[in-house]
């Protein structure tokens, strides 16, 4: 179990973040009742987390449930061009989790193209014609072991099972995970602000509040979309992150992936097609903690043959892009 260490935020802030990870659209009144504090306290803590902790609630399409391809890109760049390229990638709506690594000469990025044309435009068009890009490696994500709708915060065990159950939204019976063309205006708003009110969604879609509420509930229940949060892990005492490219014995791929999904350090894990078999994001306190993980739990794991670690120099984008001021 992870422990929070912060001079600015406390256990209530961690519990609020954890509650939002259970249901990012939950009313402050419900969160307050579950956590045993006042509505005003939750509202005040929420505003402070947004202002000082990078908190943002968004609704995302789940590419896995929708059967859409996802790719992990590794771009080796000239040092003077990496930041510009990373910022350009971050402005695209189909990119997530962009970081500068390898001393600022490599960019790691997940891309979720919404059509084959988007994929071809990026990998066959724009990037190869960018002079500062020295090498492109594109690894297709094959199977998610951890991440997506399941966030990193449960590693802290800040909420009891009873609290989690009280926070889970009341959803209809799940239908097929499918998006319709008329969902586009609804998702356009929610991808910017996952806590947009139903009157705001009504104005954006031209549909009644009740219709919008039913459709959003149906989309979440089906798994087509999910409510997620982004925040700066440094506020919890974990400012460092690294991508680990892991090669396994062929028969150990699944068992290694499932074991990694249970490690507290792991925020994301997926099987990949490419020179490495599994890619994971590890979040740690410092470089000593990263070494301890590499030489300990990961290093002793049966079936792991090779590990390449690329610590992030700077995170450019998580789920949304906010340009540096």
Buried (B, 14 or more C-beta within 10 A) or exposed (E): EBEBEBEEBEEBBBBBBBBBBBBBBBEBEBBBBBBEBEBEBBBEBBEBBEEEBBBBBBBBBBBBBBEBBBBBBBBBBEEEBBBEBBBEBBEBEBBBBBBBBBEBBBBBBBBBBBEEEBBEBBBEEBBEEBEBBEEBBBBEBBEBBBBBBBBBBBBBEBBEEEBBEBBEBEBEEEEEBEBEEEBEBBBEBBBEBBBBEBEBBBBBBEBEBEBBBEBBBBBBBBBBBBBBBBBBBBBBBBBBBBBBBBBBEEEBBBBBBEBBBEBBBBBBBBBBEBEBBBBBBBBBBEEEBBEBBBEEBBEEBEBBEEBEBBBBBEBBBBBBBEEEE
